Amino acid sequence: MDEQSLDYLTATRRKLHAMAELSGAEYNTSAFIVEELKRFGYKPKTIGTGVYCDVGRGNNRLAFRADIDALPIEEDVAATGMGDYAAHGAMHACGHDGHTANLLNVARIVGAKSDVPLRFIFQFDEEVAGGSTVMIDNGVLNDVSEVYALHLCPELEQGKIGYCYGAMFAGCCEFNIEYAGKSGHCADPELCADAVRSGVYVASQAYDLAKKHGLLLNLGKMMGGYARNIISDSCRQEYTVRFFDVGSCEGFMIDLERAALRADDQNGTSHTVTTDAVYPPLKNHALAVDRVRSVMGDKCVVMPPRNTAEDFSNFLEKTTGCMVWLGTKAEGHTSPLHSKTFSFEESALMTGTELFIKLIKSYKA
């Protein structure tokens, strides 16, 4: 690190915070990143609103990834103290402004003349549609042999790095079930096909099946019906299931399909299942975790896995690497991620910069 780091991290994080943009629409954020990288001497490239750049020569690049999108949350500026830097209709409530500021600071320190083969990746659309897949499909991991990322953690003391061997985040499958039936008066059920009744049956079965397979299930939304005395011809359910074992999730979905078929037989309905998004579990590679622990020593603490999802998992299915937690817990900064009161001291990012710089210095392509 250098003596300019804290000033740069503070100023950059606040600029990014003020321009918070939703997933897939990070136009100003992307343009800002491109201009900063050019200012440091790099030749950045874009994939959608994502950005990446290289330095050094070689086919075994060490890569670092930061995500750049914000959430559709209106910030509570009285709680965060960020009134001068708050955006409207969007908020970096998951700390992506910190992730991005940290990686830009690392790029600034390294400069565009490093002999170490590096790639800096600024990923768009992490919160919604999994922008990692788009960037990977467009070659952002070509020639990369290791990749690292960090995530802010308000439950971990500032200055600490949290790590997990193996699973760190759960996999996530977001799916919908739609039921079609025949409408009519409740006094004549034999003339109807009750779509809501099918939905209720499947929902009751779904939670038992999730427990059987060791999964976490939530039915977040269910829509159907017209009036209390009318049998509905349609029903729609929106589910999410979290898992650490892909086979268990597949087994659950097969059993759930069987339950839906039973509901159709009982009620005369038909159904369709559609999937909105699937993220695999984020599983850290032991070699990469060992590297982090070797360069950061007693600043590292073991952390339990979480049922939240992170699309950095797609990177780790393609190459060696890991994600770690960066502690931000300090007086006045204990609000959870994804809340309108989440904030942190920019000085917490100094440990993130230290980690990435030490990994670069210890890297042997």
N, C-alpha and C positions, 0 to 999 in steps of 0.2 A: 504494500500500500504506500501512498504518499501523503504529504501534508494537505493536499487539496481534496482528499477523498470525502471527508465529512461535508465540506461545503458543497461539493458537486452532488453528492447523494441527496442532500437536503433540498437543494434548488431543483434538481431533476425530478425527484419524487413529487414535489409540489406542483411542478408544471404538468406532469402526467396526471396527477390527481385532478387538477382543474380541467383537463380535457377528456375526462373519463368518457368512453364510448362503448356501446353495447357490442356484443359478439357479432363478428362479420361486418361491422360498420366502423372499424377502428381507423378511419381515413386520416384524421389529423394526428393520431398517435403514431401510425405507420410513417407518415411524412416526417414527423419529428425525429423518429428513430433513424430514418434514412439520412436526414441532414446532420445529425450528431455523428453518425458513423463516417460520413464523408468528411466532416470536420476533423475527425481523428486520422484521416488518410486511407480509409477503407473504400472498397467498391461494392456497396451493398446491392443485393438482388431481392426481388419481391416474389412472393407466391400469394396471390390474393392480397389481403392486407397484412400478411406475414412478411417478415424481413429476415435475411440471413447474410452473413459475410464470412470470408475466409482470410486467414493470414498464415504465412509459413508454407512450406512445401512438403508434400508427402501424401501417401494414400491411407495412412492410419491416423486420421484426425481425432483430436480430443474436442468434443463438442459440449456446449453449455446451452441450456434452453431456459427462456423466460416466457411467460404468457402475458398478453397485453390487453385483454378485454376486461370490461367492467360489468356490473350487475344492474338490473333495473330497480334500484333502491334509491329513495330520496334520503340524503344524509342528514343526520341529526347534528348540526354544526355546533350546537350548544354543548354536546357531549364530546365531540371529536376535537373541537378547537381549531377546525380547518375551514372556518367561515370564509376566509379570503381565497381559498383554493377549492371550494366545493363546486362541483358541476351540478346541473339540474337534470333530473330524470335518469341519471346514471351515477354509480358510485363504485370506486375501487374498494368494495367491502370484503374482497378476498385477498387483498394485498398485492395484486398484480402490478400496481404502480411501484411497489417496493422491489418486486422481482425484476422488473424492467430497469429501474434505476440502478440496481445492483449490477446487472449484466452490462449496462452501458458504462458504468464506472470501471469495470474490469477491462472492457474494450479500450477505454481511454488510457488506463495504466499500461496495458500491453503495447498499444500503438500498432501501427500497420507494418512494422518491420521485424516482428518476432520470428525467430527461427523455428519455434515450435509450431507444428501444423495444427491450427485451431479452427473451429467454426463456432460462431455466435448465432444462435437461433432465437428469434423473437416471434413466437407463435400466436396466431390469431385464433379467436373462436374456441377457447377452451371450455367456456361455461355452458355452451348449448350443443353444438353439433360436432364437436371433436375435430377442430382444425388440424390437429396433429396428423390425422389420416391424410388429409389433403396435402400437407407439406411433405409427408413421407412419400406419397404417391408421385410427387413432383421432384423427388430426388434429394431432399434435404439431409438424408442420412447416407447418401452415397459417399464412400471412402471414410466414413466415421467408424472408429473402433471402440470408442467409449463415449458415453453421454451422461451429463450430470444436471440436476436441477435442484432447487430448494423451494420450500413453501413456508411462508410466515406462520408462526404458531403462538397465539396469545396465551396458551396454557403453559408454555415453557419459558423459563427465565431468560431474559435478555443476555446475550453473550454465550448461550449454549447451542449446541447442534444436537438434534434428536435423530436417532437412526433406528431402522428396523432391518433385520435380515429377513429375506423373503417378502411375504405380503405386507404392504404398508397401507394400501387402500383397497377397498372391496371392488369387485367387478360390479357393473350395473347393467341391467336390462330394463329398458322402458318399453312397455307394450300396452296395446289397447285390445279390448274385445268388444265387438258390436254384435248385437242380437237383433234379428228380424222376426216378427211374428204377424199376427192379424188382430186388428183392433175391434173392439165391440163393447157392449154394455156388460158390466160386471154381473148382471142378472142372468146372462147367457154365456157362461164360460165355455160350454161345450162347442160354441161357435167361434171361439177365439183361440189365439196362440199368444200366451202371455210372455212378452220379451223381458219385462221387469222381473218376473218370477224366475226365469232362467238366470238372469244376472245375479239375483239374490242367492240362488243355490250355488252358483259357481264361486261367488265371493266367500261363502261360508266354507266351501271345500278348499279354496285357495290358501287360506291361512293355516289350515291343518296340514296341507301338503307342504307348505313352506317350512313348517316346524319339522315335519318328517325328514326333509332334505337338508335341514340345518341352515336355512336361508332367512333373510330379513325381508319381509314383504310389506308393501303399503298400497292400499287402494285409495288413491288420492282424490278421485273424482268419479261420480256415477250420475248419469243423466238418463231420464226416461219418464214417460207418463205425461198425461194431459190434465186429468181431473181424478178426484177420489173414486168416482163410480165408473171410470172407463178403463178397460184393460188396454195396455199399451202395446203397440206394434213395433216399438223400437226401444233399445237401451244401449248405452255406451259406458264402458268402464275404462279408466286410465290407471294403470298399475306401474309400480317400480319394484324390482327385486334386487337385493344386494347379496353378493356371494363371493367366496374366496376359492371355490373349486368349480371350474367350468362344467365338469361332468355332473355335479349336483344340480346346477342350474338347468342343464339339458334334461335331466331326469324329471325335474319339477315341471318343466314346460310340457313334456310328454304326458305326465299325469294330469296336468291342468286341461289339456286338450281332451283327454278321456272324460273328465268331469263335465266339460262343455257339451260333449256329445251326449252324455246321459241327460243333461238338462234339455237338449233338443228333443230327445226321445220322449221325455216326460211331458213336455209342454208344446210340442209341435213347432218349435222355432228352428231357426238356423243361425249360425254364427260365423264370424271371421275374426282371426287374430292378426294384428299388424304390429310391427316393431318400429319404434321411433329411433332408438339408439341402443347400442350395446358397447360397453367399455369392458375390456378384460381387467382382471385384478392387477393392480400395480405391484409387481414382484421385483424387489431389488436383488441385484446380483451380489453374491458374497464378496467377490474380488473388489468390486467398486466400493462396497461398504467398508471393507478392510482399508482401502486407500484413504477414505475420509477419516477413519479413526487414526490411521498412522500419521496424518499431517495435522490433525486437530487435537490429538491427545485427550487430556482430561476435560476438555470443553465438550466432549461427546457424552451423551446419555442415551440409554436405550429407551424406546417409546413403544407402546402397544399399537397394533394395527387399528384402523378406523373403518367404519362402514360407509364413509363418504367415498366418492369416486373421483378419479383424476385421469385425464386422457394422456398424460405422460406415460401411462401404461403401454400405449401403442409404440412408443420409442423403445421401451425396454423389451418388447417382444421381438424387436429387430436387431438390437445390439446390446452389448454389455453396458451397465450403468446403474445409477441409483438416484433416488430423490431423498433429500433429508429435510428435517424441520429446522427452521431458523427461529430461535426464541425471540419474542418481542414483549414478554410479560414484564411490566414495570409499573411503578406507581402511576395510577390514572389510566393505565392501558391494559385492561383485562377483559374487554368485551369480546365475544366470540366472533369468528369469521362469519361472513354473510349477514351481519347485523348492521343496522343503520348507525350504530355507535362505535363500530370498529375503527381503531386508529393505532398508531405506534410512533415511537420516537425514531427519527431517521438514523440516529446513532446505532440502532440495532443492526442496520445493514452493514456496518463495518465488519462484523463477524462473517457475513456472507461473502463480502469481497475478499477477506482474508482466506476463507476456505478455497475459493476459486483460484486465487493467485497461487496458493500453496499447491493445489493440484496441478496447475500448469508447470510450476517449477520442478515438481517431482515426476513429471510425465516423461516416459521414454517410448517414443513411437516405434 
